[in-house]
Amino acid sequence: MKLYSWNVNGIRAVYKKGLFQDFIARHQPDIICLQETKATPDQIELDLPDYEEYWCSAQRKGYSGTAIFTKESPIDVSYGLPDDLVEQYELADGYGDTTKEGRVTTVEFEGYFVSTVYTPNAKDDLSRIPMRQHWDPAYVAYMKRLEAEKPVIFCGDFNVAHTELDLARPRENVGKKGFTIEERTGFDAYLAAGFFDTFRVFEKRGGFYTWWSHFGGARERNVGWRIDYVFCSPQLLPLLKSARVHADVLGSDHCPVSAEFAL
C-alpha cells in the first residue's frame, strides 16, 4: 500500500495546471492525503475515477481543509476531532475555532486507520503557540484512542521542524515559528507516545526538506524545512517498506512525502 501526503496549498490551482494529474499518473498512490485544499468538493470537478474522495473543508471559503482520496473503500470516515477531546483541549482562540477549519480527516480500513492533519501555524509573532500546546496533545490523544482499536498511520503538515537536521538553517531559526521549543516538544510527544517518524526509520541525514519559501530561490538552493511527516504505529513497523520525500514534485510550496507498507 502506497500512501502519499501532500500540502497542495490550493488544490484548484495545482489541478488546473495539470500537475496533480501528473503526480498521480507517475506515482500511482493507493491513498492520497491532502492538506490546505482551500476548496469544497463542489468548487472543483476532479477526474479521478480510481479514487473515492473524502473532504473535510473549512467553513471559511478558500482556507485550510484536508481530504483523503483512496482506491480502497473505507469501513468508516470521520471528520475533525472527537467532541470530548474538543471540549477537553479548548481548541478555539482569538484567530478562530480550529475545529471548524477542516484540519483532520480519518478513514478506517479493516486492518488500520489512516488520518491526515493540517496543524495550526504558530504565526510569525508566535501568538498561536498556546493553541499549538493544546492542539498537539489533542491530536496525540486521538491517535492513541484509535490505536487502541487497530494500528494507525497518520500524516500531514505538522508545521514544525523536529531537529536541526530538519531545516537548512537551524541556528538562524531557533525560537522562530516552526522551530520553537514548544512546537518541537509537541512533536516529541508523538514519538513518546510510541509512534514512528517513518522517514527517519530509513534516513538519518539532513538535507531532505518538504517546504521552501517562495523568496530568494529557496527551493532551487534547497534552503528548506522538513515539516511534513508520515507516522505509524509500532505494530506496522515490520511492514514498512520505504519512506521518501519527493522534492521533484512541483505545484505547491510543499512537496509530497510517502510511505509504503506491505499491507
Helices and strands as residue ranges (DSSP letters): E 2-7, H 11-16, H 19-27, E 31-35, G 41-43, E 52-56, E 66-70, E 76-79, H 83-89, E 92-93, E 96-97, G 98-100, E 104-108, E 113-118, H 129-147, E 152-157, G 164-166, H 170-173, H 181-192, E 196-197, H 198-202, E 211-212, E 224-225, E 228-232, G 234-239, E 240-245, E 257-261
